[in-house]
Amino acid sequence: MKVVTFGELMIRLQPYNYERFVQADHLEFTFGGGEANVAVSLANYGAHAVFVTKLPAHAIGQAAVNSLRRYGVDTTKIVRGGDRVGIYFNEKGASQRPSVCIYDRAHSAIQEADPAEFNWDDIFEGADWFHFTGITPALGPNMVAACLDACKAAKERGVKISCDLNYRGKLWTRDQARAAMTELCQYVDVCISNEEDAKDVFGIEAEATDITAGTLNKEGYKSVARQLADKFGFEKVAITLRESKSAFDNDWSAMLYDVKSDEYCFSKLYHLHIIDRIGGGDSFGGGLIYALLTGHNTQSAVEFAVAASALKHSIEGDYNFATVPEVEKLAGGDASGRVQR
C-alpha cells in the first residue's frame, strides 16, 4: 500500500524534563509535524509512506529529511529550496500545568512554496491514499491552493483522501479556516476530528459536553459525525475523545462513523499516564489509515487506531514507533504493561 502525506516538517526545540522555557539553558533538538508523524507511523507498519514538503537544501534541511529516512519514509518527492526550516518550541506540561507550543515558522520553505513546485501526477503514481491536515492550508493562501491541487489530482486517480481538521488558532482565524476547509473537504473521503475542531472550523458542537471538565456525551458526538458527513458527503468520520484530568492523566477513546452502514463504533477507553502528548492525534490518523487499507471493519479499525495512539502517548517526541504486533496486542485487551521476556 502506498500512502502520500503532505505538510510541514519542523524542528522541535524543548526544555529537558519538565523545565519551563524561562528556566531552561539548553534544549532538545528533534523534528516533527502532523503529516510527517502520520508517515512515520505508516512506515513502521510496513506501508510505503511518502512524505511531501519543501525543505532547504542546507544541512538543517538535510537533517530534517534524514529524520524521516531513518524510519523508512520515502523522501524522494520532497522539494528542496528556500531558506528556513520552521521551528516550534514545546514546553511539556505537568500535573495541572498545561503544555505550551510557541511557533517560529514564518517564511519557512514550505510556507513560501509555489503550488506549481509539486508534481502531483508524479507524486500520486501508484498511490492508494492521500492524507493532509488543516495545519497545511493554514500556512497561507498558496498552501490552500497546493492542497486543493493535491485533492483534485488524487480524486482524478481514485485515491482515497483523509483529512484531520486540526484547527490551530495561532495560524489562522476561524473564518479563514471555515472558508478554506469547506472547499477542501468536498474532496475528502475520511474526516478525522476531535471534540474541539468540528466546533472551531464548522460550528458543529456536541451537546452536553465540557472538554475542560472532562465530560463527554456519546450521543452528542454521533450527531457531530452525522452533521459532518451530511455536509460534505464523507464516507467515514472519526472523532477522537479526550477527557483531560491533568497534563499527565487523560482518558482516551474514539468513535468511527461509517456512513454506508450507518454504524457508530466506539472504542474501548484507555486511562493514559502521558509521557508525551504531541503527535497523539497523528498516531491515531496513521493507525486508522493502516487499518482501513488492510481491510479492518469499522469496530476493528477504530480499536487499532486508538490503541496505536495510546501507545504513542508513552513515547517521547513527535513520532510513533509502535509496531503492528504491539498495537494489535493492546487492541486485543492486553494493557498490563508487563515486561516482555
C-alpha positions in Angstrom: 0.0 0.0 0.0 1.2 3.5 -0.9 0.2 6.5 1.2 1.1 10.1 0.4 1.1 12.7 3.1 1.7 16.5 2.6 2.6 19.1 5.1 5.4 20.9 7.1 8.2 19.2 8.9 9.6 21.4 11.7 12.4 21.5 14.2 11.1 20.7 17.7 13.0 22.5 20.5 12.1 21.5 24.0 13.5 22.0 27.5 14.8 18.8 29.2 12.5 17.0 31.5 9.6 19.3 32.6 11.5 22.6 32.8 9.8 25.8 31.8 11.1 27.9 29.0 12.3 30.7 31.4 14.4 28.3 33.4 15.9 26.2 30.6 19.5 26.8 29.5 19.6 24.0 26.8 17.0 22.4 24.6 16.4 19.0 23.0 16.5 19.1 19.2 14.2 16.8 17.2 11.8 17.0 14.3 8.1 16.6 13.9 4.9 17.8 12.1 1.4 16.4 11.7 1.6 14.7 8.3 5.2 13.6 8.8 4.2 11.9 12.0 1.5 10.0 10.1 4.1 8.9 7.5 6.4 7.6 10.2 3.6 5.6 11.8 2.7 4.1 8.4 6.3 3.3 7.5 6.7 1.5 10.9 3.6 -0.6 10.0 5.2 -1.7 6.7 3.4 0.7 4.3 5.1 2.6 1.5 4.8 6.0 3.2 5.7 9.1 1.0 6.1 12.5 2.7 5.8 15.6 0.6 7.0 19.0 1.7 9.6 21.6 0.8 12.8 21.9 2.8 16.0 24.0 2.4 19.0 22.3 0.7 21.3 23.2 3.6 22.4 20.9 6.4 19.5 21.6 8.7 17.1 20.8 5.9 19.0 17.6 5.2 18.9 16.7 8.9 15.1 17.0 8.7 15.0 14.7 5.7 17.2 12.2 7.4 15.0 12.1 10.5 12.3 10.6 8.2 14.6 8.4 6.1 15.9 6.6 9.1 12.4 5.2 9.8 11.7 4.1 6.2 9.7 7.1 5.0 10.1 7.8 1.2 11.5 11.3 1.0 12.2 11.3 -2.8 9.3 13.7 -3.5 10.4 16.4 -1.1 11.1 19.6 -2.9 14.4 21.3 -1.9 14.9 25.0 -1.7 14.0 28.0 0.4 15.9 29.3 3.4 14.2 28.2 6.6 13.0 25.1 8.4 10.1 26.0 10.6 10.5 25.7 14.4 8.2 25.1 17.2 9.1 25.4 20.9 7.4 22.9 23.2 7.2 23.2 27.0 5.9 19.9 28.4 3.1 20.3 30.9 3.0 18.5 34.2 0.2 17.9 36.7 -2.2 20.8 36.4 0.2 22.9 34.3 -0.6 22.5 30.6 1.9 22.1 27.7 2.7 25.2 25.7 3.7 25.4 22.0 5.2 28.5 20.5 5.7 28.6 16.7 8.5 30.2 14.8 7.6 29.1 11.3 7.1 32.4 9.3 8.9 32.3 6.0 9.7 28.6 6.2 10.4 26.9 2.9 7.0 25.2 2.7 5.1 28.3 3.7 6.7 30.2 0.8 6.5 27.4 -1.7 4.8 27.8 -5.1 2.0 25.2 -5.6 3.4 24.5 -9.1 6.5 23.1 -7.4 4.6 19.9 -6.5 4.2 17.5 -9.4 1.1 15.6 -8.2 0.9 13.4 -11.4 4.3 12.0 -10.4 3.7 12.0 -6.7 0.4 10.0 -6.9 1.8 7.4 -9.3 0.6 4.1 -7.8 -0.8 5.7 -4.6 -3.7 4.3 -2.7 -4.3 7.1 -0.2 -3.6 10.8 0.4 -3.6 12.4 3.8 -3.3 16.1 4.9 -4.4 18.1 7.9 -5.9 21.5 8.4 -2.4 22.8 9.5 -1.1 22.8 6.0 -3.6 25.1 4.4 -3.4 27.3 7.5 0.2 28.2 6.4 -1.1 30.6 3.7 -3.3 31.0 0.6 -0.5 29.3 -1.5 -0.8 26.2 0.6 -4.6 26.3 0.4 -4.1 26.2 -3.4 -1.5 23.4 -3.1 -3.8 21.3 -1.0 -6.6 21.9 -3.5 -4.4 20.8 -6.4 -3.4 17.7 -4.5 -7.0 16.8 -3.7 -8.2 17.3 -7.3 -5.3 15.2 -8.6 -5.9 12.4 -6.0 -9.6 12.4 -6.8 -9.0 12.1 -10.5 -6.9 9.0 -9.8 -9.4 7.3 -7.4 -7.0 7.8 -4.5 -8.8 7.9 -1.1 -8.4 11.2 0.8 -8.3 11.7 4.5 -8.1 15.0 6.4 -7.5 15.7 10.1 -9.2 19.1 10.7 -6.5 20.1 13.2 -7.6 23.7 13.8 -4.7 25.9 15.0 -5.9 29.3 16.3 -2.3 30.6 16.2 -2.1 30.1 12.4 -5.4 31.4 11.2 -8.9 32.6 12.2 -12.0 30.5 12.4 -13.4 32.4 9.4 -10.3 31.7 7.3 -10.3 28.0 8.4 -14.0 27.6 7.6 -13.7 29.1 4.1 -10.6 27.0 3.1 -11.7 23.8 4.8 -15.2 24.0 3.4 -13.7 23.9 -0.1 -11.1 21.2 0.6 -13.5 18.9 2.5 -15.6 18.5 -0.7 -12.9 16.1 -1.8 -12.3 14.2 1.4 -13.5 10.6 2.0 -12.4 10.1 5.6 -12.6 13.1 8.1 -10.8 13.0 11.4 -11.7 15.5 14.1 -11.7 15.9 17.8 -14.0 17.4 20.4 -12.9 20.9 19.5 -12.1 21.0 15.8 -15.6 20.5 14.4 -16.8 23.4 16.5 -13.9 25.7 15.8 -13.9 25.1 12.0 -17.6 24.4 11.1 -19.5 25.5 14.2 -20.7 21.9 14.8 -20.8 21.2 18.5 -21.5 18.2 20.7 -24.3 18.8 23.2 -23.9 18.3 26.9 -20.1 18.2 26.7 -17.5 20.2 28.6 -14.0 19.3 27.4 -12.3 21.2 30.2 -14.3 19.4 32.8 -13.6 16.1 31.2 -17.2 15.2 30.5 -18.2 13.7 27.2 -21.6 12.8 25.7 -21.5 10.0 23.2 -24.9 10.8 21.7 -23.7 14.4 21.0 -20.7 13.0 19.0 -22.9 10.8 16.9 -24.7 14.0 16.0 -21.5 15.8 15.2 -20.3 12.9 12.9 -23.6 12.8 11.1 -23.7 16.5 10.5 -20.2 16.5 9.1 -21.0 13.6 6.8 -24.2 15.2 5.7 -22.5 18.5 5.0 -19.6 17.1 2.9 -20.5 13.6 1.8 -17.8 11.9 3.8 -17.7 8.1 3.7 -16.4 7.9 7.3 -16.0 10.3 10.2 -13.6 9.6 13.1 -13.8 11.6 16.3 -11.1 11.3 19.0 -12.4 11.7 22.5 -10.0 13.0 25.1 -11.1 13.5 28.7 -8.4 15.6 30.4 -7.9 15.0 34.1 -4.5 16.7 34.1 -1.5 17.2 31.8 -0.3 13.7 32.9 -3.6 11.8 33.0 -6.2 11.6 30.3 -8.9 9.2 29.3 -8.6 8.4 25.6 -11.1 6.8 23.2 -12.6 7.4 19.8 -15.7 6.9 17.6 -15.8 5.9 14.0 -18.9 6.5 12.0 -19.4 4.6 8.8 -22.0 6.3 6.6 -22.9 3.5 4.3 -23.9 1.1 7.1 -25.0 4.0 9.4 -22.8 2.3 12.1 -21.3 4.2 15.0 -18.5 2.3 16.7 -16.9 3.5 20.0 -13.5 2.1 21.0 -12.6 0.9 24.5 -11.4 3.6 26.9 -7.8 3.9 27.9 -6.6 5.6 31.0 -3.3 7.2 29.9 -0.5 8.4 32.0 1.2 10.6 29.5 4.9 10.7 28.6 4.4 12.9 25.5 1.1 14.1 24.1 2.4 15.7 21.0 1.6 13.6 17.9 -1.1 11.6 19.7 -3.8 12.6 17.2 -1.4 12.0 14.3 -0.7 8.4 15.5 -4.5 7.9 15.6 -4.7 9.0 12.0 -1.8 6.7 10.9 -3.4 3.8 12.7 -6.8 4.5 11.1 -5.4 4.7 7.6 -3.5 1.5 8.0 -6.5 -0.3 9.5 -8.8 0.8 6.7 -6.3 0.0 4.0 -5.8 -3.5 5.4 -9.5 -4.4 5.5 -10.4 -3.9 9.1 -14.2 -3.5 9.8 -15.4 -0.3 11.5 -15.1 -1.5 15.1 -11.7 -3.2 14.5 -10.4 -0.1 12.7 -11.2 2.3 15.5 -9.8 -0.1 18.1 -6.5 -0.3 16.2 -6.3 3.4 15.7 -7.0 4.2 19.4 -4.5 1.5 20.6 -1.8 2.9 18.3 -2.4 6.4 19.7 -2.5 5.1 23.3 1.0 3.7 22.8 2.3 6.9 21.2 1.4 8.8 24.4 4.1 6.7 26.1 6.8 7.7 23.6 9.0 10.8 23.6 9.0 13.0 20.5 6.5 13.6 17.7 6.9 10.2 16.0 5.2 7.0 17.0 7.4 3.9 16.9 4.8 1.3 17.8 4.7 -1.8 15.7 1.7 -3.6 14.3 2.0 -6.6 16.8 2.3 -4.2 19.7 -0.8 -2.3 18.6 -2.7 -5.5 18.0 -1.8 -6.8 21.4 -3.1 -3.7 23.1 -6.2 -3.5 21.0 -6.8 -7.2 21.9 -7.0 -6.3 25.5 -3.5 -6.7 27.0 -2.9 -3.3 28.6 -0.9 -4.8 31.5 2.4 -3.2 30.5 4.2 -6.3 31.9 7.9 -6.8 30.9 8.3 -8.8 27.7 11.0 -11.5 28.2 
